Amino acid sequence: MKFGIHAGLWQRAWSDDPAPIMRQAKSLGFDGVELSLLGVGLADAAALRKLSGELDLALTCSTGLGAGDDPGSADPERRAAAIATLTNAVRTAGAMGAGNLSGVVASPWGYYEPTRKAERAKYAAESLAKLDPILREEGIVMGIEALNRFESDLTNTAAETQAIAVAIGSQNIGVLLDTFHMNVEEKSPPAAIVATGKSLVHFHISENDRGVPGSGHYDFKTTAQALSQIGYTGWVMAEMFVTAGNPNSADVNIWRNIEADPTEAARATLSFMQRIFSR
């Protein structure tokens, strides 16, 4: 199992320079850092790849689609725009040397149209299937994120997300599950993990309040057991947002400080990950 941390824990804005964060993560003992492509572009990729190599610190990437980029839209122009945006994201992740690009890729973040859900899922699968050649070319595995109902209506559960991934039919596209979202949407997170099985390509953790895992009520031991049961050996990536009062926090609805200090939160999280998820 590989243990990483999302740079958003420290970033005030997505465009903040990730280099100091990468150095901080390495000093804490993490195996990798996840960078949001909402603030990092192709022009930054070479320098970040070089630093990644110097630090012996792996990179993964996450991204999210805006309102104009919708793989599930009935409008072919909006579908084409989504594929163009995601193609650029794949190229950027590839240039960075990242092997994984996951996130809000089946529907725009914060978009709801429940009466068209089945149609949108079908369009999304058809659209994302077009990324298969470039994903294989760049050596990238893409994870479609299952999100809670307050961020999306299309992929709330692991089952809904996996259905789209299966419909795509690409070996390079699977499912990203996140304990924060599963805590809201799944009757049993361990059962959802087991049912997802080999479709699971990336895994995010945070506590039920998006803080340090193990500090709240989420059951991480049974989650770790479920990951072991399906033979998951990929990233366990801590994606925490704990500081209020900055642009990033407003994006993810953090209105109070969840933890006193981001670096101490990261340190406690790595210790917890090593105890619970190592095998």
Number of C-alpha atoms within 10 A of each C-alpha: 16 16 20 28 28 26 28 23 22 22 20 17 16 18 14 15 15 21 14 12 21 26 15 17 23 19 11 16 15 20 18 26 28 24 24 22 20 15 14 21 17 16 10 14 19 14 13 20 20 13 17 22 13 9 15 12 19 22 25 25 27 21 19 20 21 15 12 13 24 29 30 27 24 13 11 14 14 17 23 16 15 28 21 14 18 21 17 16 22 30 19 23 29 24 19 24 23 25 18 24 31 27 22 22 26 30 28 22 20 15 16 16 11 12 8 13 15 12 13 21 24 17 22 25 20 18 21 27 19 14 20 18 12 16 24 14 11 17 17 23 22 29 28 27 29 29 27 20 16 13 18 20 19 27 24 21 23 28 17 13 25 25 18 25 27 15 15 22 15 19 14 22 29 26 29 25 27 23 25 22 25 24 18 16 17 18 11 12 25 21 15 18 26 19 16 21 18 13 23 24 24 26 22 20 24 24 22 20 19 20 26 27 27 18 14 13 11 19 16 21 14 15 21 19 16 20 22 16 13 15 12 20 14 14 19 22 25 29 25 28 26 23 23 18 12 13 14 20 21 14 9 11 11 19 13 11 15 18 18 10 13 21 16 13 18 27 16 16 25 22 13 17 22 13 11 16 18 13 9
